[in-house]
Amino acid sequence: MTRLFSPITLRDVTVRNRVWVAPMCQYSAADGVPDDWHLVHLGSLARGGAGLVFTEATAVSPEGRISPEDTGLWNDDQQAAWAPIVDFVRRQGATAGIQLAHAGRKASTYSGFTAERGPVADADGGWRPVGPSETPFPGLRQDPEPLDEAGIRRVVTDFGDAAERAVAAGFEVIEVHAAHGYLLHEFLSPLSNRREDAYGGSFDNRVRLVLEVVREVRGRLDHGVPLVLRVSATDWVEGGWSEDDTVRLAALVREEGVDLVDTSTGGNAASAEIPVGPGYQVPFARRIRTEAGVPSGAVGLITSPKQAEEILAEESADVVLLGRELLRDPHWPLRAAYELGEPAEELWPVQYRRAAL
């Protein structure tokens, strides 16, 4: 059996293969409620043979949305709308995962699907974002409100409440989003965290919020439910969050009950020069896996079955997460199984199996 199509078990959940769907924002919800688009989008990826299907970044509070069209999980209507989507994903044999997120200073932003770009003003349905400091992200809302201690406690509680709702809706894996320049990453990075209290300054202070969120979410979940943390392993800017910092953090969250670290990079500095290329983020996943002793996921320009298999065979990561490649080909796992010579009839929906023969 190939590594790509071998199952992986995290706590009480066994995922059928190691092709995972990376969270991809769809900007297609109203009032945070997912609809038929999300059912078809996520359902097609499950039908296509992926092992685990993550939702897009799903906000834990209204002000935690990137755009007004983000999905959310802070009320009963959203929880009820997610349930049939989760049920369909699971009935296709895939594992249903949700990414819980807070956009921080990058909130209240147009999706880019229309002519409007940049920040959404209050008069147009936007809101004042929050962050660790008053420092704005270039080109977005210039008025982030620094969180006080009560606001920080509220964020931690919101993540915990959303995790409980996620499990109630049927999700089997929970991911906390601490990457791409959103709120938790903003607290981690000296580029965006200018605080002088217990949440700013030293490494230990800057990681405090992430650890508090992880503890809160882990404490709300049954022991058998896996918890994943997505991180940006580096800001790609001198003086910012670094890969050495990430390895230290990964070891800390492992002790707090995180079962896998999903490894991306960047997103917190508009000026970052990122050496984008095939598999350019894989070395960070490898360092987390080998130095922090926690399973890792690799993401970023992973496009061919051979490339994905080599990443796993070389033990650079435990799973691979695909994004744009799965948008181009939702049946990529089926094609990969064929190209790698992997018998995978069970991955095919029964309605399509005649095509697999």
C-alpha positions in Angstrom: 0.0 0.0 0.0 1.2 3.5 -0.8 1.7 5.9 2.1 -0.8 8.3 0.5 -3.6 5.8 0.7 -2.8 4.3 4.1 -5.2 5.2 6.9 -4.1 7.5 9.8 -5.5 7.3 13.3 -5.6 10.3 15.6 -7.1 9.5 19.0 -10.4 7.7 18.2 -10.7 8.8 14.6 -9.3 6.9 11.7 -9.1 8.8 8.4 -9.2 6.6 5.3 -6.2 8.2 3.6 -3.7 11.0 3.9 -5.1 13.3 1.2 -6.8 16.0 3.2 -8.7 19.0 1.9 -7.1 22.3 3.1 -9.5 25.0 4.4 -10.5 27.2 1.5 -12.6 30.3 1.9 -15.7 30.4 -0.3 -17.1 33.8 0.8 -20.6 32.6 0.0 -22.6 32.6 3.3 -25.2 35.0 4.6 -25.1 35.8 8.3 -22.5 33.1 8.7 -25.0 30.3 7.6 -23.6 27.7 5.1 -26.0 26.8 2.3 -26.3 24.5 -0.8 -23.1 25.9 -2.2 -21.1 24.6 0.8 -23.0 21.2 0.6 -22.0 20.7 -3.0 -18.5 22.1 -2.7 -17.5 20.1 0.4 -19.6 17.1 -0.7 -17.9 16.9 -4.1 -14.5 16.8 -2.4 -15.6 14.0 -0.1 -17.1 12.1 -3.1 -13.8 12.6 -4.9 -12.0 10.4 -2.4 -10.3 12.8 0.0 -9.6 11.4 3.5 -10.5 14.4 5.5 -12.5 17.4 4.3 -11.9 20.7 6.2 -14.4 23.5 6.0 -13.2 27.0 5.2 -12.1 29.3 8.0 -15.3 29.4 10.1 -15.7 32.4 12.4 -16.2 31.9 16.1 -17.9 35.3 16.4 -19.4 37.9 14.1 -16.4 40.2 14.4 -14.1 37.2 13.7 -15.2 37.0 10.1 -12.8 37.9 7.4 -15.6 39.2 5.2 -19.3 39.6 5.7 -19.8 36.4 3.6 -17.8 34.1 5.8 -19.3 31.0 7.4 -19.7 31.0 11.2 -20.5 28.8 14.2 -21.7 31.1 16.9 -25.4 30.4 16.9 -28.0 27.7 16.6 -29.0 28.5 13.0 -25.4 28.0 11.8 -25.0 24.8 13.8 -28.2 23.4 12.3 -27.1 24.4 8.7 -23.8 22.6 9.1 -25.3 19.3 10.3 -26.6 18.0 6.9 -23.4 19.1 5.2 -21.4 17.1 7.7 -23.7 14.2 7.3 -23.3 14.1 3.6 -19.5 14.3 3.8 -19.4 11.4 6.3 -21.7 9.3 4.2 -19.2 9.5 1.4 -16.6 7.8 3.6 -14.6 11.0 4.4 -13.9 12.5 7.8 -15.5 15.9 8.4 -13.3 18.6 9.9 -13.9 22.2 10.7 -11.4 25.1 10.9 -12.4 27.5 13.7 -11.0 31.0 13.1 -10.9 34.6 14.2 -9.7 37.2 11.6 -8.4 39.8 14.0 -7.1 42.9 12.4 -7.8 41.4 8.9 -11.5 41.3 9.5 -14.2 43.5 7.7 -12.7 42.9 4.3 -14.3 42.6 0.9 -14.2 39.0 -0.4 -12.8 40.0 -3.8 -15.7 38.4 -5.7 -17.1 41.8 -6.6 -15.6 45.1 -7.9 -15.0 46.3 -4.3 -11.6 45.6 -2.8 -10.0 46.3 0.6 -11.8 47.2 3.8 -15.5 47.3 4.3 -16.7 50.5 6.0 -19.2 50.4 8.8 -21.8 52.1 6.6 -21.5 49.3 4.1 -21.9 46.5 6.6 -18.4 46.4 8.0 -17.2 46.6 11.6 -14.2 47.6 13.6 -11.8 44.7 13.9 -9.9 43.7 17.0 -6.3 42.7 17.4 -3.4 42.5 19.8 -2.4 46.1 19.1 -3.4 49.2 17.2 -1.1 48.3 14.3 -3.2 47.8 11.2 -2.5 45.5 8.3 -1.6 47.5 5.2 -4.5 48.2 2.9 -7.2 46.9 5.3 -9.1 48.5 8.1 -6.8 51.1 9.8 -8.7 51.1 13.1 -8.1 47.8 14.9 -9.1 47.9 18.5 -6.6 46.3 20.9 -8.2 43.6 22.9 -8.3 44.2 26.7 -8.3 41.2 29.1 -12.0 40.9 29.0 -11.9 40.8 25.2 -9.2 38.1 25.3 -11.2 36.0 27.7 -14.2 36.4 25.3 -12.2 35.2 22.4 -11.0 32.1 24.3 -14.6 31.3 25.3 -15.8 31.8 21.7 -13.4 29.2 20.4 -14.6 26.8 23.1 -18.2 27.4 22.4 -17.7 26.9 18.7 -15.9 23.7 19.3 -18.8 22.3 21.3 -21.2 23.4 18.5 -19.0 21.7 15.9 -19.1 18.4 17.7 -22.9 18.7 18.1 -23.2 19.3 14.3 -21.2 16.1 13.7 -17.7 17.3 12.9 -15.1 14.7 13.9 -11.9 16.8 13.8 -11.5 20.3 15.1 -8.8 22.7 13.8 -7.8 26.0 15.4 -6.6 28.6 12.9 -3.4 30.3 14.2 -2.0 31.2 10.7 -2.1 33.6 7.8 -2.0 36.8 9.8 -5.3 36.3 11.6 -5.9 36.9 15.3 -4.0 34.1 16.9 -1.0 34.5 14.5 -1.2 38.3 15.2 -0.5 37.6 18.9 2.4 35.2 18.0 4.2 37.6 15.8 6.3 40.6 17.0 5.3 42.3 13.7 1.7 42.7 14.9 1.9 42.3 18.7 3.2 45.5 20.3 1.6 44.8 23.7 3.4 45.4 27.0 1.3 43.2 29.2 1.2 39.4 29.8 0.3 38.8 26.2 3.1 40.7 24.5 6.9 41.0 24.5 8.6 37.7 25.2 8.0 34.4 23.4 6.2 33.0 26.4 3.8 36.0 26.5 3.1 36.0 22.8 2.2 32.3 22.7 -0.1 32.7 25.7 -3.3 33.3 23.8 -2.8 30.3 21.5 -2.1 28.0 24.4 -5.2 29.3 26.2 -7.4 28.7 23.2 -5.9 25.2 22.7 -6.6 24.4 26.4 -10.1 25.7 26.2 -11.0 23.8 23.0 -9.3 20.6 24.2 -11.2 20.9 27.5 -14.5 21.1 25.7 -13.9 18.0 23.5 -14.2 14.4 24.4 -10.8 12.7 24.7 -11.3 10.8 21.4 -11.8 13.9 19.3 -8.6 15.0 17.5 -7.4 18.6 17.7 -5.4 20.1 14.9 -3.5 23.5 15.0 -2.8 25.4 11.8 0.2 27.7 12.0 2.2 29.9 9.7 5.7 28.5 10.4 7.4 31.8 9.4 6.4 35.4 8.6 9.2 35.4 5.9 10.4 38.7 7.5 13.4 39.4 9.7 12.3 40.1 13.2 9.0 38.3 12.7 7.6 35.0 13.8 10.2 32.3 12.8 10.5 28.6 12.1 12.4 28.2 15.3 9.6 29.8 17.2 7.2 27.4 15.5 9.1 24.3 16.5 9.0 25.6 20.1 5.3 26.3 19.9 4.6 22.9 18.4 6.3 21.1 21.3 4.2 23.2 23.7 0.8 22.5 22.0 1.7 18.8 21.8 1.7 18.8 25.6 -1.6 20.6 25.6 -3.3 17.9 23.5 -2.8 19.0 19.9 -2.7 15.9 17.7 -1.3 17.3 14.4 0.2 20.6 13.3 -1.0 21.8 9.9 1.9 23.8 8.5 1.5 26.8 6.3 3.5 30.1 6.2 3.1 33.8 5.8 0.1 36.1 5.8 1.1 38.6 8.4 3.4 40.9 6.5 2.4 42.5 3.2 6.1 43.1 2.4 7.1 39.5 2.8 9.1 38.0 -0.1 8.1 34.4 -0.2 10.0 31.9 -2.4 7.0 30.2 -3.8 7.6 26.9 -5.6 6.5 23.3 -5.6 6.5 22.0 -2.0 8.1 25.2 -0.7 6.5 24.7 2.8 7.3 21.1 3.2 10.6 21.6 5.1 8.7 23.4 7.9 6.4 20.4 8.3 9.4 18.1 8.5 11.0 20.2 11.2 7.9 20.2 13.3 7.5 16.4 12.9 11.1 15.6 13.7 12.1 18.2 16.2 8.8 18.8 18.1 7.7 15.2 18.0 4.2 15.9 16.8 2.5 14.7 13.6 2.5 17.3 10.9 0.6 18.2 7.7 2.3 19.7 4.6 0.5 22.2 2.3 1.5 24.5 -0.5 1.8 23.7 -4.2 1.5 20.0 -3.8 0.0 19.0 -7.2 1.1 15.6 -8.4 0.4 12.2 -6.9 4.1 11.3 -7.1 5.1 14.5 -5.3 2.6 13.8 -2.5 3.7 10.2 -2.1 7.3 11.2 -1.9 6.6 13.8 0.9 5.1 11.0 3.0 7.5 8.3 2.1 10.4 10.6 3.0 8.7 11.2 6.4 8.5 14.9 5.8 4.9 14.9 6.9 2.1 12.6 8.0 -0.6 14.0 5.7 -0.7 16.3 2.7 -3.3 19.0 2.4 -4.4 20.1 -1.1 -6.3 23.3 -1.9 -6.3 24.8 -5.4 -5.4 21.4 -7.0 -8.6 20.0 -5.6 -10.6 22.9 -7.0 -9.2 22.1 -10.4 -9.9 18.4 -9.9 -12.2 17.4 -7.1 -11.5 13.7 -8.0 -7.7 14.1 -7.6 -7.6 11.3 -5.0 -9.2 8.9 -7.5 -6.7 9.8 -10.2 -3.8 9.6 -7.7 -4.8 6.1 -6.7 -4.8 5.1 -10.4 -1.5 6.7 -11.2 0.2 5.2 -8.1 -1.2 1.7 -8.8 -3.3 1.7 -5.7 -6.4 -0.5 -5.7 -9.0 1.9 -4.5 -12.4 0.7 -5.6 -13.9 1.5 -2.2 -13.0 5.2 -2.8 -15.4 5.4 -5.7 -19.0 6.1 -5.0 -21.1 3.1 -5.9 -22.8 5.2 -8.5 -19.5 5.7 -10.3 -17.8 2.4 -9.8 -18.4 1.2 -13.4 -15.9 3.8 -14.4 -13.3 2.3 -12.0 -13.4 -1.1 -13.6 
